[in-house]
């Protein structure tokens, strides 16, 4: 095949458990064999020039391959970065090879190779956002690639494919789209540079236990039927298509196995999403949740529940922006009295379109969960008063 139709791939690994590599090796359609040996698209093929886990070479010989491939294919290769990038103490906590002055930090490889690449894919949460190595107190100064790029003025197109580990389809699909159309546009990526094709929905939207949530049926221990929200499920906060795609060739995934989603595709994982078996952090407790809200009523204007009524306030008691105002003022109990809380369908349109990025949908989920918990504990199975006309 002509050289112009072969796209070199350089895959480097820093602070990693190699789980991302293992996950991608389990790709099914196309398989890794097909990706490496066949045309992945008509007239297009990949040439994996460097991947320390898979290649036979090691040491100085392998690094010569990496250096030579980056120089001979400058501007035309795809760089995959797996694992954390420590930056503390000049990056000495993760090194790849040596130079005359001593060990060569992985950070320097990332910056040098990224500058010459056609595009960079941050594979896994550690590479995308820091992940587990960046958890408090983060003694090695781990940073995600986006932050690293911004600090060093790199303009190379970057795509984050987070997950602990990421689904092989997310990676393969992203690579194929880059080959087909070139670097992804800003419209194809969300605010965290994740492809909307795979991260454009919340776990909660397609969760098989969503019906339990709407009915206020929550499991009190693992193994019980019911929504897993109070057992630590972070589905309302996490973005990915796991419920539709599933894992292990479409056989299973976390919630089908009886475990709540842990939000591993999100920035701030694991610090902001732990403990794993406790409900998500309470947004209602911190006034910073409501910083920026100036009651523009966008959340109310885009709410599909509000649009169902000619006189929505008569039916809902409070409109979404009014619920937010009460919560910001510490009047949570008054907000809970509004039928709006129970009738919220958790579509997250309010949060998606909020010009100030206020977490309106997350607050509504927490209010609804709190209301359902009270119903379960005090009403002995009877529906809450605000929802009696719905059941």
N, C-alpha and C positions, 0 to 999 in steps of 0.2 A: 504494500500500500504506500502511496505517496506520503512523504514526510509531513506535508501540510495537513493531511487528514488524520494523522496520529497525534493525539494530545498527550504529552507526558504528564504523569502524576507523581508528585513528590509528597510522601506521607511521613511526617515527622511526629515523634511522640515525646512528651515531656513527663510531667508528674501524672502518671496514669496507671491504672490497674490493668490496662489492656482490654477491659471489658467492651469498649467501643469497637475495637478491632474484632473481637470474638463475635459481637452482635452482627457486624457487617458481613463477616464470613458466613453467616447463616442466611444470607439473602437467597431467595427462592426463584423469583421471576423478575429479572434474569438472575442466574446464579453467579457466584464469583468466577467460576470457570468461564462462563460466557462473557462476563465483563472484561476479563483479562485476555481471552484468546480469540474472541469473535468481534465483529463489528457491532458496537452497541447501538448505533444508528446507521442508516445507509451512508456509506462513505466515511464513517467516523469510527475510530477505535481508540481505546485507552492503552497507554504504555506505562505500567507501574514501574518507575525507575528506582524508587527507594521506599522501603517499608521494613523497618528493622525486625519486626516480628516474623515476616514471611520470607525475607531474602536469606540466601545462604551465606553471603559475605558478612563479615563483622569487622570491628575495629577500624584501623586506618584505611583499609581497602574499601570498606563500605562508605566511609566519609568522602573518599576521593570520588566515588560514584555520585554522591549527593552534590558535591561541589561542582563536578564536571557537568552534570545534568542541568544545574541551575544556570551555569554560564552559557552552555550551548543552546539552551532553549529559553533564554531570558525573554520575558514578555509573552511567552506562549505556553507556559506550563500551569497546571492547576495544583495549588498547594493545599494539602489537608493537614490541619494541626489537631492532634489528639492529645488530651491531657492538660494539666495545669501549667501555667507559665509563672514560676516564682520570680519576683523582681527584687526581693530584699537582699541587702548586702551585695548589690550588683548582679544578682541572679545566681550566686554560687550554690544555691540549694538544689539546683538541677543543671547538670552540665552534659554536653554532648561532644566528646572528643577534647582535644587540647590544641593549644597554639603555643608559640614560643614563651609567652609570658605565664602560661599555666592553663588550667582548665578553661574550656570555652562554654560560657553559660548558654543554656537552651534559649533564653531570651534573645540573645544576639542572633542565633540562627533564625528565629521567628521573624525578627525585624528585617534581616538581610534577605531572606527568601521571599518574604511577603512583598517587599519592594519591587522584586523582579517578576512576580507572578501575574498571570492574567486575571486570576480571581483566587480568593482564599476561602476555604470552608473550615469553620471551627466545629469539629466533630465532638459532640458530647457536652455535657453541662460544665465540666471542669474547664474546657477550652473556651466555651462560650461566655460563661459568667464567673468562673472560679470554682464553683461546685464545692464538694466536700473539702478539698485542700484549702479553700479560702474561708472555711468556717472560723468563727471566733475562737481564739484571738488572732488567727492568720499569721503565725510567726514568720512564715517565709515570704510574706508580701505577695501572695498570688493575685493575679489580675486576669480578667477576661480579655479576649482579643480586641473587642471594641474599645475598651478603655485604653489598652496598650497602643492601639492605632492612633487614637485621638491625642494621647500624650506625646507621640513621636511624629505626628503630622503625616502619617501614611494615608494615601488616598486609594489604595488598591481595593476593588470591590470585595466586600466581606459578607458571607452568609453564615449565620449561626444555625447549627442543627443540634440543639440540646437534647438531653435525655440521659438517664443514668441506668442503663445505656440507652442510646437512641435506637429507634426501630430501623432495621436495615433499609426498609422502603423509603424512609425519610432521606437517608443519605443517597441512595441510588437514584431516587427521583430528582433530587436536587442536582446531582452531577449530570444526569441526562438533560435536564432543562438548561443548564449552563452550556452544555455542548450544542444543544439545538438552537438556543436563542442568544447565547452570550450571557454575561453577568446579569443577575436579576435586577429589575428596576425597583425603585422605592415603593411603587404601588403593589409589587408582588411580595414585599416584606412587611412585617409588622414593626412596631416601634423598637423591638429588641432584635431586629434583623433576622427574624425567623421566617421561613417561607409560609405564606398564608395557606398554601395548598395543604399543608400538614398541620399547621399550628393556628389555623384561623377559627377554631371553635374551642369551646370549653368542654372538658370531660363531662361536666354536669349536663350539658345539652343533650347528649345521647346516652347517658348512663342507663343501664337496664333497671336500676333501682330508683330512677327518677320519679316513678309513680308513687313510691313509698314516701318520698320527700313531699310531694304535693298533698298527700293525704295525712301528713303529720305522723307517719309511722317510722319510728327510729329504733334501730337495734341497740340494746343495752349491753350486749356482749357479742364477741365474734362468733359466727355460726348461726346467729338468729336472722330471720327475715327482717327486712326493714332497711331504711337508709342508714349509711355508715357515717353520717356527718359527725355525730357525737362520739364516734370511735376513732376520729382523726382523719376522715376522708377529706382531702383537699380538692376534690373534683370541682367545686364551684369556683376555685381560683386558678386551676391549671388549664393550660391550652395544649391540646393535642387531639389526634383522631383515634386514640387507642380503642374506644368502644366500637368503632366501625372496622378498624384494621386488624385489631387483636395481634397477638404475638405467636411465635412458634408456628409459622405458616397458617395463621388464622385460627389457631386452636383455643387460645385462652388469653386472659390478661388479668391484671391485679384484682379488679372488683369481681370478676367471675370466679376468681379463686378465693373470694371471701375476705380480701384485704382492701382497705381503702386506698384511694390514690394518694401518693405522697408528694405530688407537685414537683417531680424531679425535672421537669422541662422549664421551670421558672427561675428567673434571677432571684437570688436570695436563698435558694435551696442549698443546704438544709436548715440554716439558722432560722429563717422566717417561717418554716413549715414544720418545725418540731415543737414538742415531742410528737413522734409519729402516731401514737395512739390517743392523742387528745385532740379535741375540736380545734379548728383554726383559730388563730389569734383574734381577739375581739376588737374589731375596728371601732366599735362604739366607745371603747374606753379612752381612746386618744383623740383629743381635739384636732391633732394634725391630720386626721382622716378627712376633715372637712375644710382644711385650708384651701383657699382658692375659690370656694363656692361663693358666687355672688347672686344666687337665685335667678339665673337667666331663664329658667324654666325649660331648658332644652330637654332634660330628663322627662318632664311631663309631656312635652310636645311629641316625643318619639315613642312614648309608652303605648303599646298595642292594647293594653287593658283600658287605659283612659279613653282611647279613641272609640271604644265600643259603646259609649254612652253619650246621649245628647246633653245630659247634666251630670257629668262625672263626679262632681263633688257630693251631690246628693246620694249617690250610690257608694262612693268610696271613702267618704268622710274627709280624707286628706289626699292631696295629689302628691306625686313623688317628691317634687321640690319642697313641699311643705313638710313632708316627713323628714327630709334632710335638715331643714331649719330647726325642727324640734330636737332632733338628735344632737345637732351642734350646740344647742342651748342646754343640753343635759336633760331634756324632757322625754326620755325614752318611753316612760310609762304611758304618756299621752299618745305617743306615736303608735304604740302597740294596740291602742283602742280602735285604730282606723281599719276598716275592712280592706283598704288598699294593701296592707301588709300581707294578708292571707291570699288575696287575689293575684298578687304578683306572680308572673309565670317564669321568672328568672331567665328572661331572654337576653339580659345584659345590654340591650340597645341603649339604655340610659347611660351606662358606663362607657360604651363604645363611642357615643357621640358627645359626651361631656367635653366642652372646650377646655376645661381646667383639669381634666384627668382625675376628677374626684371619683372614688370607688363607690358609686351609688348602688350598683348591683350587688356588691359584696355586703354592703350595709343592709340591704333588703333581705338577702339570704340569711344574714345573722338574726335579724328581727323575726323572720318567719320561723327559723329554727328555735329561737327562744320562746316564741308563742306556742309552737308545737310541743316543746318540752313541758311547758306549764299545763297545757291541755292533758298531756299524758299523765302528769303527776297529780293533778288536782281535780280534773273533770271526770276521771274514771271512765274514759272511753267516749264521753259525750263530746260533740263538736264544739269548738270555741264559739262564743257568742257572735263574733264578727263574721263567722262563716256559716251560720246556721241556715241561711237562705241558699247556700250553694250545695248542700248535701241532702 
